Amino acid sequence: MTGLLVVTAVPAEAEAIRAGLTASTAPAPPDVTVPPDVTVLPDVTVPPDVTVLPVGVGPAVAGAATARLLALAEAAGRPYRAVVSAGIAGGFAGRVAVGGTVLADRSVAADLGAESPAGFIPVEDLGMPPELLGGGRTVLADPALLARLRAALPGATVGTVLTVSTVTGTAASTAALAERHPDAVAEAMEGYGVAVAAAQAGVPFAELRTVSNPIGPRDRSAWRMREAFAALTAAAAALH
């Protein structure tokens, strides 16, 4: 069995995680099947039981790429033991601080549903059976994997991490999202897609995020990317 697969949206996130994994081994172990069109970052070492790959932005491409990686590894007789979706996120003010670390107890497809005059209708309330939804729009983190990450990151905030296809950028949409998801601590764009791919493959899943900005009206001057990437590098030690 191959080790842990960590997927990020963009190379910068993967580089931050790799920087936190200190071992003198090759970036991709020789027994890991990596498609030729998937970026493998050079010149940064990772432990031999961890593979870190950027797979793209948004739930569709992240889910599809993760499913492909899992299928190729399984076909090669070296399935991954777990998958972690990791990277930068926006955090709900008052629930997690900028620069903080978040562990998802569940990943939720927050905008999967329908609008109506009365408000948002979750997709499960539209009469569709769960089997057509990949098990539903909520995927729970694997309890054992989450427990291990929590033990390694005792300062992390644990809660729901929302997956959105459109990043929240107004006060009104932030308030509506926070009201619909009172346990949510952060939002990102890939977790649910990766979670569904893992669930379909029967592989344990978790989501790890660090917070670069408060969710709310879009204001790039409020983003603290350096702090978020530094936190991601620090949190990466928990993945070894």
Secondary structure, 3 states (H helix, E strand, C coil): CEEEEEEECCHHHHHHHHHHCCCCCCCCCCCCCCCCCCCCCCCCCCCCCEEEEECCCCHHHHHHHHHHHHHHHHHCCCCEEEEEEEEEEEECCCCCCCCCEEEEEEEEECCCEECCCCCCEEHHHHCCCHHHHCCCCEEECCHHHHHHHHHHCCCCEEEEEEECCCCCCCHHHHHHHHHHCCCEEEEECCHHHHHHHHHHHCCCEEEEEEEEEECCCCCHHHCCHHHHHHHHHHHHHHHC
